[in-house]
């Protein structure tokens, strides 16, 4: 592949910049020995519900979906989710740990446009970014809530072009989620799959242009 002319580095949030399973500690605090199970099911249903609501045409914010997914996870684990515990667990999603290399990578990319593009709504993303150490290094925090189309629909990715004023071939999009990489590649972005857990790529007829174990690999695309 010839040298890319990347003008915007665009990052998914959950699983790419922030560790969604850092809520396990809080889950274990309330439900001893069931934290990992609840966290895994919570994340799985969070994604499933966004896909299903997109298909059903019943869009709602990612915060509502996250709450609904938590209720499901608690029921499946057979635990009592009180109003107080629900509130604290949802607040834990606003304080997720970020991966250790994120700040230094964003600092290196300072000359470029840098944005988060997430299925998360601003009521979730804004507090999360503000409590991080790298919020000031981002130019935009973009959410599908503006178009009410969840990724991986083509219409959702169009928002990036409109907001950042770039062409598809000028975007390098990063995500740890294979379905998100498939959607972004299909849309026409250059894509870098941040495969932190050594997963297998989904069989959807498209492959990422690049694959790295963490975000440091994307620095090779600085011109």
N, C-alpha and C positions, 0 to 999 in steps of 0.2 A: 504494500500500500504506500502511495506517495505521501509526502509530507502534508499534514493536515493544516488547514487555515482556521484554527479554532479561535473564536472571539468570545464565546460564553461557555463557562463550565457550570453545568446545572446538576444539582444533587437531589436525589430523593432524601427524605429525612429519616424515616423509621427503618432501622436496620442498616442504614448506610452511614449516616452521621451519628445517630443515637442508638443505643442498645435497648431495644424494647424489652428485653428480658432482665433489665436491671430492676424491674418491679418484683422479681422473685423474692427479694429480701422482705419487702413489705407484705407480700402474700404469705410468706412463712411466719411472719410475726403474728398475723391474725389466724392463720390456718396451718399449724405446725406440720411439717412433712408433706404438705400438699402444694407448696408454693410453686414448684416447677410444673406440676401438672396443670395448675390453674393458669399460670403464665402462658404455657404452650397452647392450651385450648383457647384462652382469651385472644391470643394473636391469630390463631387459625380462624376463629369465628369472626374476628374483626375484618379480616380480608374477605372471607366468604360472604359476609353480609354486604360489603361494598359492591362485590360482583353481582350478587343476587338483586340488590336494590336497583343497580344499573339496568339489569335485564328486565326487571318488573316495572321500571319507570316510576319507582317510589323513592326518589332521592331524599335523603336527609343528611344532616351534617355528620362528619366523622366522629364528633364528640358523642352524638346520640348512638351511633353504631358501636362505638367503643364501650359505652355504658350497657347497651343491649348484649354485647358479646361477653362482658363481665358477668352479667346475670346468668347467661347460659353456662359459662365456665363454672360458676359457683354451684349451680344446680347439678351439673354433671359430676362435680367433685363431692356432692352431698354435704355442702357446708351452708351455714346460715349467714347470708350476707345482709347484715344490718345496714341501716341508713348511714350510720357513722363510718362503718368499714368501707362501704361503697364510696363515700366522699373522699376518704383518705387514699383509697386505691386509685381513684380517678385523678386525684391530685398528684400521685406518684408518677403518672404519665406526663405531667407537666414538668417533671424534674428528672427525666431520664439521664443516665450517664452518657457522655459522648465517648467515642472511640479515641484512643490516645493520640493518633496522628492527625486528627482533623484540623486542629488549630494551626499546626506548622505547615500543613499542605495549603490551607487557605491563605496563609501569610505569603507563601511562595507565589501564589496565583494573584497577588495584589494588582498587577497591571491589567488583569482581565475582568470581564463581567462575571460575577459569581452569584448564583441564585439557588435557593431551595425551591423545588417544585414537588408538592406533596398532595396526597389525598386528604391529609389532615386539614381541618378548618383552622382559621386564625385564632379562635379561642383556645386551641390546643398548641398551635405552632408558636404564637407570639411569646407566651410565658416560657416555653421550652428554649427558644433562641435567646431570650433575654437573660435567662439564668446560666447560659453557657458562657465560655470565655472568648467566643469567637464571633458573636453576633455582629460586632462592628465591622467585621471583614466581609460581610455579605451585602450585596447591592439590593437584592430583592428577596422577599419570602412570598412565593406564589402558591396559591391554593386552588384546587379544582372547584372550590365553593363559588368562585367567580363565574364559572360556566355551568356548574351543577352537572358535570359529567366526570365520573370517576375514571382515573387511569385504569386500564390501558386503552380507552377509547381514543381514536385519532383526534376528535374535537378537543379533548382535554390538553393534549400536547401542543395544539395550535396556540394556546394561551402563552406559552413560552416565547414564541416568535413575535406575537403582538406586544408583549410587555417589554421584551429585551431588544426589539428592533433588529433582529438577526435573521439570517436564512437557516434552513434546516441543516445544511452542510457546514455551518459555522458553529454548531452546537456539539459539545461532547457531554453526553448525559450519563450520569453515574447512578447505579442502584445495586443493592445487594439482592433484590427480588427478581428472580428469573422472569416472572410474568411482566414486570415493569420494563425490563430490558427488551423483552420480545415486543412489547407495545411501542417503545421508543424507536427501536430499530425499524419496525414496520412503518412508522411514521416518517422516517428519513433522517433521524439524528444519527450521528456517530455515537456509539455506546461503549461504555466500559462496565463490565459486570464486576462488582466488588464481591467476590466469592469468599466471604469470611469463614464460612463453615464447610468449605469443600463440598458443595452440593453438586448435583447434576443438572445441566441446563434442560429446561422444558422443551419438549418436541413440538414446536409450533411453527416450524418452517422457516424460522429466522434464528440467527446466531449473533451474539455480541461481536463487535469489531475487536474488542480487547477484553482480557480477563486478568484480574489482579487479586491478590489476597487481601490487600488493603489499599487505601487511597494514594499512597506514595507513588504507585506505579503511573498514575496519570500525569505526573510532572514531566514525563518524557514528551508530552504533547505541547509543551510550551515552545513557542517559536522564537 
